[in-house]
Amino acid sequence: MRKLAALAASALALSAASAQDLKADAAKDWKALRPLYEHLHANPELSFEEHETAKRMARELKKLGFRVTEGVGGTGVVGVIENGEGPVVMVRADMDGLPVVEDTGLPYASKVTAKNRFGETQPAMHACGHDVHMTALIGTMRQLMNRKDDWSGTLIAILQPAEEIGEGAKAMLDDGLYDRFPTPDYVLGLHDAAQMPAGMVGYSSGWALANVDSVDLYVKGVGGHGAYPHTTKDPIVIASQIVNGLQTLVSRETDPLDSAVVTVGAFNAGYKHNIIPDEAHLQLTVRSYSDETRQRLLSGIERIARAQALAAGLPEELMPVVEISDPYTPSTYNDPDLTARATSAMAAVLGEENVIATPPVMGGEDFSQFGRTEEDVPTLIFWVGAVDPETFAKSQAGEVELPSLHSPFFAPDAEPTITTGVTAMTAAVLDLMDTE
């Protein structure tokens, strides 16, 4: 009953907010948004190198009347517009592409190479849909500027760098995002979904995305000739035992109702058939939701590595070295009250059948940083389906396989994906900033 009441309240607010149908208006605006999207898709830039992208986004916001500040946290862009008294709502999109060679066959496919932050030349592609996110943000701002009589408060649009390396949100916050600009009462973001049909929105209330840690584990040993293993302490054997032992962190030390991942993604050791090396290098990705589970996993990795080294008879000076990358990507928590309110507003426009609860995922997103500050701001990131519905139906029937995000073949069904994102985000903002 409470959900129905919230939905009805949102529907009333939206009908008062606009004399026209929001969904139809967003669809009509695709003609204006399409050139922007295709330009962004064809011209990706890598993390912390989004200079031209940032300039373009700044121009788009200035055209809409925003007061724009560039260079926040490196290449980040912040646009602010005041429209009377009311809440401060921040809408975020990320800008960076990935070092992937595009193979979609699109007429506007990326053919560029770009410099990364270390000066290395790499291919670049919007293989995670950040071009969709940016275009949807501009489309949302266009809709809101056309409805200024229907909302009141302060609207902030941010274009964030370096999401793909998990550092851009923190860089913007460290550069005074919540000090130099109005502190938001709510922060909203969206992400396209490679396994959901266009026209639909998915959301998780509570935990939505995981803590992501990268761990390097250096296993020491005493090298020697492969013909005389008894004169060595073989780090490959020790590291292999560690790999097996790490599996118990999830299978035997994590509550089955909790979630955790410990994956050894790389195992590197040795150079020649008949030489036992003196070191092995393991590279791990470690994922969790709660900070308590994260800490237990990380400390467990050190404990198991040390125990296996001791079992092999290694002296103290040859204990394994564990390096945990900093910064890490914190888990994302969607505020339940904000989630219920915003998704009810979306359902009032898109239809309840098109706004669905989805399970949380073990992927990571540094959007989480906007809610992990002293201000404790409620945040919500939601999914927007990006797959042509007919193609999605074929995948469900087992006829085709869908490319994932980060794939060179990922090509969102741009028009319905972006117009749905614009519709959903605009509906949520209007509800939060309703003048009634």
PyMOL commands that set and color helices and strands:
alter all, ss='L'
color gray80, all
select helices_A, chain A and resi 2-17+22-28+30-42+51-63+130-145+148-150+168-174+177-180+229-231+235-251+291-311+316-318+336-350+352-354+366-371+389-396+414-432
alter helices_A, ss='H'
color red, helices_A
select strands_A, chain A and resi 67-72+76-83+88-94+113-115+121-123+153-160+186-197+201-203+206-209+211-220+224-225+260-269+275-276+279-288+321-324+332-334+355-357+379-387
alter strands_A, ss='S'
color yellow, strands_A
deselect
rebuild
show_as cartoon
